[in-house]
Amino acid sequence: MPDLRAITPMVWAKVSQGPAKEIAEGVTRKLRQRGAGFRVLHVFHPGRPGGLPDPIHGGDRVDRILDGPAITRRHRSYYAELFGRIADAGVTVDRLVLDYEGGVSLWQLGSGPQRAERMARVLADRRARARLPAEVLETPAAKFASSSAARSAYVAFNAWAASYRAEALRELVVAPAQAALGDRLLSSNYADTVPSFDVPDLNGWPIPAAMCGTDQSPPLYLLEMGNRYKGREKQKRWNVFLDHISHVRSCLAGLREAGRGPESFVPWISRPGYVAFERFDGPWFLWTALIVHMLHAGVRRFILWNVDVQKGGVNGVGNRVATQRMDDAFDSLSGTFLLREAAEVPAEQVALDADSVTTGPLTTTYEDFLEHEPGPGRLGVW
C-alpha cells in the first residue's frame, strides 16, 4: 500500500463473513490505529450479518414488498453485540459508512411481462396496497411491463422503495449503532441523497430522495455509461461531470434550506480509472475538476471507493500509482481549502452539453476538458 498522507482507509467490517465477536475484535484493533475524526467504520454488505438471510432485499421476488423487512431477533442480536463490543473496548467511532445496494425497486423485479406479472400479485395484496402510493395503485399491472408506458408509476414506486430501504437500514444497523456508540455518530449509506430539485440518474430517471442516517452520500463516479448521454453533442464524460455538479448543487441547496451546511454532504468518489478506464489511469483532469468544484462549494469529506487499495493492492502497481496520485492531490488541496469559506452554489441544474460550469471563482470549460483529456479513439497514457 502506498505511503498515504491525506487518505485514511476506512476500517472494513465484513459482517457477512464471521460472528460478531470476531468482527468486533478485528475492527477494534484497526480503529485504535486511527486518529480522532478519522475512525470510519465501513459495514460492508450489512444485510447479511453472520451469513443470515438478507431481511431487506427482495431480488426478483415480491415477499419483502408484501411483508415488509424480515428483521429477526438474530439480526438484532448480531448488531447489538457487534457495536456493544466496540463500545465496551472504549473505542470511539466517528462515522459509520454502510454499503448496501439491495432493495425492492422495480428494476429488481425482472423485466417486461415478468415484471407485470409480479406487480399484479403486489397490487392484489391488501398489505401492499396499504403501503404503496396512490399513483402505483391506480396503474393497471399490465402497464408495468413497459417503463415508458407507466413512467409516473415507476417514479412513485421507486421513491417508495428508496424510503423502504432507508427505514429498514435505520432499524437494522443505524439505530443499534447509535444506541451503543452514541447519538452523535455520523452515518450514511451508499447513494443516500435528498435532492432539492430533480437529479437524473445515468438513464434519465429522477434519483429518489432517501436517507438512513445523518448525511447524504451519493456516488459521483465518472462512469461512461447510461442512456441519458447517448446522442449528445459533447462527449459523454463531460456530460456525466455536468450531471454530478447538478447533483452537488441540488443536495447542497436542500441542506441550506434546512439550515444545515455542506458538512452533511459526504459523496462517494472513485479513482479516475474505475470501471470505464481499467486499462489505463483515467480522466485525471475531470476528476480533479470535480473534486475542486466540490471543495469550493464547501464539501470537505469524501468516501473513496478504492477497493483494491483497501484490500491491500490486489490490482497491482497501476492502482497503487493512482492512489498515490489521489493522495498527493488531496494533500495539496487540503492546505488551500481547509479554512476557506464555501461559495454559495446556485440551486439550478446544469444543462447537458453546456460549454462551461462555474462554482465560486472556478470555471471549467469544455475546451479545457478537450485540451487535457483524450477523446474517443485516442490512447490515454499518464
C-alpha positions in Angstrom: 0.0 0.0 0.0 1.3 3.5 -0.8 2.5 5.8 2.0 -0.7 7.9 2.4 -0.7 11.3 3.9 -4.2 12.6 3.1 -6.3 9.4 2.5 -7.2 7.4 5.6 -8.5 4.0 4.6 -11.8 3.0 6.2 -11.9 0.1 8.6 -13.9 -2.6 7.0 -16.4 -4.7 8.9 -17.3 -7.6 6.6 -20.2 -8.7 8.7 -21.3 -11.5 6.4 -18.0 -13.4 6.9 -18.0 -14.0 10.6 -19.6 -13.9 14.1 -20.0 -10.5 15.8 -17.2 -11.2 18.4 -14.6 -12.0 15.7 -15.6 -9.0 13.5 -15.6 -6.6 16.5 -12.1 -7.7 17.6 -10.7 -7.1 14.2 -12.2 -3.7 13.6 -11.4 -2.5 17.2 -7.8 -3.2 16.7 -7.7 -1.2 13.5 -9.8 1.7 14.8 -7.4 2.2 17.6 -4.7 3.0 15.0 -6.7 5.9 13.5 -6.6 9.4 14.8 -9.6 11.3 16.2 -12.0 12.3 13.4 -10.8 9.5 11.1 -12.2 6.4 12.8 -14.6 5.5 10.0 -16.2 2.1 10.2 -17.4 0.7 6.9 -20.0 -2.0 7.3 -19.8 -4.0 4.0 -22.9 -5.9 2.9 -24.8 -5.1 6.1 -27.9 -7.1 5.1 -26.3 -10.4 5.9 -24.7 -10.2 9.4 -23.2 -13.5 10.3 -24.4 -15.0 7.0 -28.1 -14.6 7.9 -30.6 -14.1 5.1 -30.9 -10.5 3.9 -34.1 -9.1 5.5 -34.4 -6.1 3.1 -33.6 -7.2 -0.4 -36.5 -8.7 -2.4 -34.5 -9.6 -5.5 -36.9 -10.8 -8.2 -39.5 -11.9 -5.6 -42.2 -9.7 -4.1 -42.1 -11.1 -0.5 -40.5 -8.0 1.0 -42.9 -5.7 -0.8 -45.8 -7.7 0.7 -44.5 -8.4 4.1 -42.0 -5.6 4.8 -38.5 -6.2 6.2 -37.8 -9.6 7.8 -35.6 -8.3 10.5 -35.4 -11.1 13.1 -34.1 -11.4 16.7 -30.9 -12.9 15.4 -30.3 -9.9 13.1 -30.8 -7.5 16.0 -28.7 -9.6 18.4 -25.8 -9.6 15.9 -25.6 -5.8 15.6 -26.2 -5.2 19.3 -23.2 -7.5 20.1 -21.0 -6.0 17.3 -21.5 -2.4 18.3 -21.6 -3.2 22.0 -18.2 -4.9 21.9 -16.7 -1.9 20.1 -18.1 0.4 22.7 -17.0 -1.8 25.6 -13.5 -1.7 24.2 -13.5 2.1 24.7 -13.1 2.8 21.0 -14.7 5.9 19.5 -16.3 5.6 16.1 -16.6 8.9 14.3 -18.5 7.8 11.2 -20.5 4.8 10.2 -20.5 4.1 6.4 -22.9 1.4 5.0 -22.6 -0.1 1.6 -26.0 -1.6 0.9 -27.3 -1.6 -2.6 -30.1 -4.1 -2.4 -33.8 -3.3 -2.1 -37.2 -3.7 -3.7 -37.2 -1.3 -6.7 -39.0 -2.1 -9.9 -35.6 -2.6 -11.6 -35.2 -5.7 -9.4 -38.5 -7.4 -10.4 -37.4 -8.8 -13.7 -38.4 -7.2 -17.0 -41.4 -7.0 -19.4 -44.2 -9.4 -18.8 -42.4 -10.9 -15.8 -42.4 -7.5 -14.0 -46.1 -7.0 -14.9 -47.0 -10.4 -13.5 -45.2 -9.7 -10.2 -46.8 -6.3 -9.9 -50.2 -8.0 -10.4 -49.5 -10.0 -7.3 -48.4 -6.9 -5.4 -51.5 -4.8 -6.4 -53.8 -7.6 -5.4 -52.4 -7.8 -1.9 -54.1 -5.9 0.9 -50.9 -5.4 2.9 -49.0 -4.0 0.0 -51.9 -1.7 -1.0 -51.9 -0.2 2.4 -48.3 1.0 2.0 -47.9 1.9 -1.7 -48.5 5.3 -3.2 -51.8 6.1 -4.9 -50.2 6.6 -8.3 -48.9 3.0 -8.2 -52.3 1.6 -7.0 -54.1 3.4 -9.8 -51.9 1.9 -12.6 -53.0 -1.4 -14.2 -50.5 -4.2 -13.6 -50.1 -4.8 -17.3 -48.7 -1.3 -17.8 -45.7 -2.2 -15.6 -44.4 -4.3 -18.5 -43.1 -1.1 -20.0 -41.3 1.7 -18.1 -42.2 4.2 -20.7 -45.9 3.4 -20.5 -46.0 3.8 -16.7 -43.3 6.3 -16.1 -45.0 8.2 -13.3 -45.9 5.0 -11.5 -42.3 3.8 -11.8 -41.1 7.0 -10.3 -43.6 6.8 -7.4 -42.9 3.2 -6.7 -39.1 3.6 -6.8 -39.4 6.6 -4.4 -41.4 4.4 -2.0 -38.8 1.6 -2.4 -35.9 4.0 -1.6 -37.7 5.1 1.6 -38.4 1.4 2.5 -34.7 0.6 2.2 -33.6 3.6 4.2 -36.0 2.9 7.1 -35.1 -0.7 7.2 -31.4 0.1 7.3 -32.0 2.6 10.1 -33.8 -0.1 12.1 -31.3 -2.9 11.3 -27.9 -1.1 11.6 -28.0 2.6 12.3 -30.3 2.5 15.4 -28.2 -0.2 17.3 -25.0 1.6 16.3 -26.3 4.9 17.8 -27.6 3.0 20.9 -24.1 1.6 21.6 -21.8 4.3 20.2 -23.7 7.5 20.9 -26.4 9.6 19.2 -23.8 11.9 17.7 -22.5 9.1 15.5 -22.4 10.3 11.8 -23.8 7.8 9.4 -24.8 7.2 5.8 -25.5 4.5 3.2 -24.2 4.3 -0.3 -26.4 6.5 -2.6 -28.3 8.2 0.3 -29.4 11.6 -1.1 -32.1 14.2 -0.8 -32.0 16.4 -3.9 -33.9 19.7 -3.6 -34.6 19.6 -7.4 -34.8 16.5 -9.6 -31.5 15.0 -10.4 -31.5 12.3 -13.2 -29.6 9.1 -13.0 -27.5 7.8 -15.8 -30.6 6.5 -17.6 -32.6 9.7 -17.1 -34.8 8.7 -14.2 -35.1 11.0 -11.2 -33.0 9.9 -8.3 -35.3 9.3 -5.3 -34.8 11.0 -2.0 -34.0 8.9 1.0 -31.5 8.8 3.9 -31.0 6.2 6.6 -28.5 8.3 8.7 -27.3 11.8 9.2 -25.5 12.5 5.9 -26.1 12.4 2.2 -23.6 10.1 0.3 -24.4 9.9 -3.5 -21.8 8.1 -5.7 -20.1 10.6 -8.0 -18.1 8.3 -10.2 -17.0 9.4 -13.7 -18.5 6.3 -15.4 -19.1 6.4 -19.1 -22.4 4.6 -19.3 -26.1 5.3 -19.4 -28.8 6.0 -22.0 -29.1 9.6 -20.8 -25.8 10.6 -22.5 -26.4 8.9 -25.9 -26.6 11.1 -29.0 -25.4 14.3 -27.2 -23.3 17.0 -28.8 -20.4 16.8 -26.4 -18.5 13.8 -25.1 -20.2 11.5 -22.6 -17.6 12.0 -19.9 -18.2 15.8 -19.9 -21.9 15.4 -19.6 -21.5 12.9 -16.7 -19.3 15.5 -15.0 -22.1 18.2 -15.5 -24.7 15.9 -14.0 -22.5 15.4 -11.0 -22.2 19.1 -10.5 -26.0 19.4 -10.7 -26.3 16.7 -8.1 -24.0 18.5 -5.7 -25.9 21.8 -6.3 -29.3 20.1 -5.6 -28.2 18.5 -2.4 -26.4 21.5 -1.0 -29.3 23.8 -1.8 -31.6 21.5 0.1 -29.3 21.4 3.1 -29.1 25.2 3.0 -32.9 25.4 3.0 -32.9 23.1 6.0 -30.4 25.2 7.9 -27.6 22.7 7.5 -24.2 23.1 5.9 -22.1 21.2 3.3 -20.5 19.1 6.1 -23.6 16.9 5.8 -22.8 16.0 2.2 -20.2 13.3 2.0 -20.1 11.8 -1.5 -18.6 8.5 -2.7 -15.8 9.1 -5.2 -13.6 6.6 -7.0 -10.2 6.6 -8.6 -10.4 8.2 -12.0 -9.8 4.8 -13.8 -12.6 3.0 -12.0 -14.7 0.7 -14.3 -14.6 2.7 -17.6 -10.8 3.1 -17.7 -9.4 -0.1 -16.2 -6.8 -0.3 -19.0 -5.1 3.0 -18.1 -5.0 5.6 -15.5 -8.2 7.5 -16.1 -9.7 11.0 -16.6 -7.5 13.0 -14.2 -8.5 16.4 -15.4 -12.2 16.0 -14.9 -11.6 14.0 -11.7 -9.6 16.9 -10.2 -12.1 19.5 -11.5 -15.0 17.6 -9.9 -13.1 17.5 -6.5 -12.2 21.2 -6.7 -15.7 22.3 -7.6 -17.0 20.4 -4.6 -14.3 21.9 -2.4 -15.3 25.4 -3.5 -18.8 24.5 -2.6 -17.7 23.6 1.0 -17.5 19.8 0.7 -14.7 18.6 3.0 -15.2 14.9 3.4 -15.2 12.1 0.8 -15.7 8.4 0.8 -13.2 6.8 -1.5 -14.3 3.6 -3.2 -10.8 2.2 -3.9 -11.4 -1.4 -3.0 -8.1 -2.7 -4.3 -6.0 -0.5 -2.0 -8.4 -1.0 0.9 -7.8 -4.8 0.5 -4.0 -4.4 0.1 -3.4 -3.5 -3.5 -4.7 -6.6 -5.3 -4.9 -4.8 -8.6 -1.2 -4.2 -8.7 1.1 -1.3 -9.4 -1.3 0.7 -11.6 -3.9 1.2 -8.9 -1.2 1.9 -6.3 0.2 4.7 -8.5 -3.3 6.1 -9.0 -3.9 6.0 -5.2 -0.6 7.8 -4.6 -1.6 10.5 -7.1 -5.0 11.0 -5.5 -3.3 11.2 -2.1 -0.9 13.8 -3.4 -3.8 15.8 -4.9 -5.8 15.8 -1.6 -2.7 16.6 0.4 -2.0 19.6 -1.8 -5.7 20.8 -1.8 -6.0 20.4 2.0 -3.8 23.4 2.6 -5.7 25.6 0.2 -9.3 24.7 1.2 -9.3 23.6 4.8 -10.1 27.1 6.2 -11.7 28.6 3.1 -15.3 29.7 3.3 -17.7 27.9 1.0 -19.1 29.6 -2.1 -22.9 29.5 -2.3 -23.8 27.3 -5.3 -26.8 28.1 -7.5 -29.9 25.9 -6.9 -30.2 25.1 -10.6 -29.4 22.2 -12.9 -26.5 22.5 -15.3 -27.8 21.7 -18.8 -26.2 18.8 -20.7 -23.8 19.9 -23.4 -23.2 23.2 -21.5 -19.9 24.9 -22.6 -18.8 25.6 -19.1 -19.7 25.3 -15.4 -18.8 27.7 -12.5 -18.6 27.2 -8.8 -17.4 30.3 -6.9 -14.2 31.5 -8.5 -13.7 28.3 -10.5 -14.9 27.9 -14.1 -14.3 24.7 -16.1 -14.9 24.8 -19.8 -15.4 22.1 -22.4 -12.3 23.4 -24.2 -10.3 22.8 -21.0 -11.5 19.3 -21.0 -10.7 18.6 -24.6 -7.2 20.0 -24.1 -6.4 17.9 -21.1 -8.1 14.5 -21.8 -8.1 12.1 -24.7 -11.2 11.8 -26.9 -12.7 8.6 -28.3 -10.2 6.6 -30.3 -7.1 8.1 -28.6 -4.8 6.2 -26.3 -4.6 7.6 -22.8 -1.1 7.3 -21.3 -0.3 9.0 -18.0 
